[in-house]
Amino acid sequence: MDEKVLLSGEVHGVPEDVAEALSAQDGLIGIWNALTPLARNEWICWVESVKQEKTRREHVERLAAELREGKKRPCCWPGCPHRAKKTQRKAGNPNQDESGTKAGDNRGESSKEADSIDRFIEAKVPDRYKPVVEKFRRFVAGEFPELREEMRGGTDKYYGVPVYRYKRIVLTLSPTQKGITFSFSEGRKFEDRYGLLEGEGNKTLNLRIGGEGEYSEDVLRYYLRQAVEFDSR
């Protein structure tokens, strides 16, 4: 995606002072655009909700700093009231779902998937490993935009997990108490110059990351490029 393009929120557009703050730091636009429309909307509404110019400047500064820290939404914010009003206005239309998406229109699906993954991370990923997952999601959004992030599975007994799909699923992400497991669907075919892939499967091999100190985008880039290449054939 063009780094000059700033994606809007679900209801709100990006105000000028927020746009300037995001444009002032390298890479921040990419982080912003990788958020869900709902998350972007919460940040914008949080900035615009204050009356004092000084407070607004502080909110804009915090927005930029906290995005850098991996925060997805403003802390202790009750939520954008304008979204609720939008939903109420459309409540009588049987061809629209709760988010305002027309039946048969999948434009809202990516937002729903991202929100589901946000909830999964909050509920299932141990706090000490959340930064690993958040860094990985930003990395994929920035360098592998062709990969589609979605939730797969989920039953009364087992919870679903995030997966990344090109033509088929190339990677599954699973949290454990010991770290984050990245399962490559065709890992057995990969070259492995780092010697980090493990597992007994006929096709799938795993990369295990036990914390931020083990996280390496060079390593992930190496394996993901192979994953996409094999799935392209």
N, C-alpha and C positions, 0 to 999 in steps of 0.2 A: 504494500500500500504506500502511496506517495506520502512522505513525511510532512508535506505541506498541508495535507488534508486533516482536518480535525473533526472527528465524528461527534455528533450531538447526543443528547440524552433522549430518553424515551418520550419526554414531554418538552423539556427545555433545550434551547439552542445554547451554544457556547458563547458566553459574554466576552467582551473585548479584553477585560483585564485578565480573565482566566486564559484566554488564547495567548496573550502576551507572555504570561508566566510559563505556560507549557512550551512555547517556542523559544524561550530564553535559555533552556538547558538541553544539551544534546541527549537524544534518546527518550525524552519525556513524552513527546507526542506519540511515540510507539507504545509506551506503557499505557497512556491514556486510551488510545484506540483499541488496545487489547482488552480493556474493561468491557463488561456487558453494558448495553444501553441503559439498563436499570441502575447499575453502579455509577455510570457517568451522570445520570440524571440526579442521583442523590448528592453527588459532589456539587453540581451546579446549583441545585435548589438550596443547599446548605450555605453556599456563598451568597446567594441572592436574598436569603431570608433575613439578613441583618440590616439594620437601619443606619448605623453609624459608619462613616467612611473609614475610620481607623480600624474598626472591627472587621470590616469587609477586607481591608488590606491584609489583616492578620489571617483571615480565613484563606485568602488566595495563597499567601506564603505557606500556610500549613498544608494546603492541598498539594502544592508542589513537593514539599518536603516529605509528606506522608506517602505520596505515590512512589517516591524514591525508596522508601522503607518497605514497600510492598503492601501497603494498606489498600484495601479494595473500596472501602466506604468510610465516610466520616464517623468518628466515634460518638456514641451517645446521641445520635440524631434520630428523632422519632420517625422520620421518613417524609417524603415529598407529599404534601396534601393535594397538589395539583393532579397527581396520578389518580387519586381516588375520585376526584371530580370528573376526570376524563372517562373513567370506567362507568360512573353513574350516568353520564350523558348517553353512553352507548348501550346501557343495560337493556333497553327495549328492542335492540336489533338482533333477531335470531340468527343472522348470518355472521355475527361477530362473536368471538370468544371473549373471555374475561380480560385479556390484554388488549382487545380492540382489533385483533387479527381476523379477517374474514375467513369463513369456512373454506377450506381448500387452498388457502394462501399460506405458504410455509415461511414467509419472511420473518415471523416471530419465533421460529423454531430454534435458531441459533441462540437467541437471547434466553429462551427457556432452558436449553441445554446448559448454557453457561451458569445460569442461576442454580440449576440442579447441582452442578459441580461445585459451585461456591458453598452450597449447603453441605455437600459431601465432605469437603475439606474441613469445614468448621466442626462437623460432627464426628468424623472418622479418623482424621489425621492427627496424631499426637502433636501438641504445640511445638515441641522441639524440632519437628520435621516440616512444619508448615512453610518455613522460608524456602526449603528445597523445592516443594511443589509450586509455590508462587513464582520462584525464579524460573523453573522449568516452563511454566505456562507462558510467561512473558517471552522467554527464549523461543519457544515454538511459534508463538504469534508473530514474532519479529522475523525469524529466519526460515520458518517452514509454513507460510500462510496457506500452502496447498493442503495441509493436513487439517481435517475436520475433527474437532474435539466434541465428544459426546459421552453420555452415560450408557453402559451396557449391562443388561441383566438386572437382577434384583428380585427376590422372592420374599415370602414371609420369613424364611429361615436364613437367607443369605442376602447381603446388601449388594447393590450394583457397584461398578467401579468405572472410573474414567478410561476411555480408550481414544486412540488417535487413528483416524482412517484416511487412507488415500483412495485407492480403488476398494481395497479391503482393509480390515483392521491390521495395522502394522505394529502397534504398541499398546500395551495395557499397563496402567499404573495402579499399584496396590500398596497401601500402607501396612506396616507391621509395627510391633513394639521395638523392633531393632533397626528400622529405617524404612526407606521407600524402595520398592521393587519395580523396575522397569522391564516388562516382559516383551521381548521382540518376537513377533510371530514367526519370522523366518530366520531367527538368530543363528540356527545351525549352518546356514549358508554363508554367514558373514566371515570376512577376514577379521582377525582379532589381534591387532598389533599391541593392544594394551593388556591382553590376557585377563580381562575382567568379566567376561561372560561365563556363566555357569548354569548348570541344570542337566537333567537326565532326559529331557524330552527329545523326540525324534525331529522336531522342527523348532520349538520355542526354546530360547535361552534367555537368561535373566541377568540384568545388571542391578546390583544392590548398592544403594547409597545410604550410608549410616549417619549422615549429618552434613551440615554446610561445608565442613572441612574436606569432605570427599566429593563435593559437587564440582564438576568440570564441564563447561560448555564445549570445550574442545573434544572431550570424550563423547559427549552426547551427540555433537554434530557429526562425528565420525560414524557412529552407529546409525543415526537417523538417515544420513545420506544413503547408506546401504539399504536401509529398510525401504525407502522410497524407490530406489533403483530396482530392487527385486520386485516390488509391487507394480512397477511400471511395465514389466515384461509380459 
